[in-house]
Amino acid sequence: MTDSGDRQRDARMTLAALSEPSDIITGTLVARLGAAETVELITSGDRLPNGVDPAEGELWRRRLAPRINPGQVDRIRADMERHDLRLLTPEDVDWPGELQQLGASAPLALWLKGNGHRLASPLSSRVAIVGSRAATGYGEHITRELASDLASQHRLICSGGAYGIDGAAHRAATSSQPGSTIAVLASGLDRLYPAGNEQLFERIVETGGLVVSELPPGASPTRWRFQQRNRILAALAGATVVVEAGHRSGSLNIAGQAHSLGRPVGAVPGPVTSPASAGCHRLIQEGVASLVTDAQDISDLLDSTAGFSGDRTFAYSTTRHFTHSRADLVL
């Protein structure tokens, strides 16, 4: 790799440590000027390019400048070596092109642990199976059936590594077809979260799967980082399926982001009396999601994405919530 390439990779690591995920000003500047040039702008005092609001730009500088640490990149590299992590940037041939559909919100870099080739699989082979952390026995049973059947068909199961539906999906996929799952986390990969699923993450890696994060080693999970992790899950998957979700479940956020990206969304119905399925019923009722009852329904959704060009502009607002009005669901 050239000195210029190393400089840009180091700058992306720096910006990932300084900025919060989906920082629009950082993403805009990196796209226009380059990562190294964006780092220099933080402290140089040079005029920001046209299109960046001067007041917002000044706030951006004030926010990031105090976080600069001269030894930051060396620390990140040492942590990467200690935990056997790999860095992936948009300049790498293995970078999943679907992420560029996120525009200025696209991740600056990805840290990988495990089989990075999983990201090179066709979009139509990857499905996000998500749902409530407080899953019911019904939800976990359906999740295991769906994930096992899809993994046996050589589909890749993507989820967020959380308790409940996420964990059930990862476990079922790994048991059915080792290496057939990708966990997208909202923390640095040196501090796997939730800690109670650490053995699950280790098994995913050991069996040929992948654990990935846009956050550098040392980063802790926060509410914002969980929300922004969802956009990566939605972008990496050819389809998103919500197995179980209440009215306020974070899984509805993932469904909304997938819908915004033009990806098909599916939802599993549950008992009409169950609050744990109220979010799924609303997604179906308001036309955001197709009704899913088995793995074939999901395969049909995935097959509809074959040849997907990814040219739809990402325009999802994390402040928008699902309501009873279908107009509010069209993102």
Secondary structure, 3 states (H helix, E strand, C coil): CCHHHHHHHHHHHHHHHHCCCCCHHHHHHHHHHCHHHHHHHHHHCCCCCCCCCHHHHHHHHHHHHHHCCCCHHHHHHHHHHHCCCEEECCCCCCCCHHHHHHHHHCCCCEEEEECHHHHHCCHHHEEEEEECCCCCHHHHHHHHHHHHHHHHCCCEEEECCCCCHHHHHHHHHHHHCCCCEEEECCCCCCCCCCHHHHHHHHHHHHCCCEEEECCCCCCCCCHHHHHHHHHHHHHHCCEEEEEECCCCCCHHHHHHHHHHCCCCEEECCCCCCCHHHHHHHHHHHCCCCEECCCHHHHHHHHHCCCCCCCCCCCCCCCCCCCCCCHHHHCC
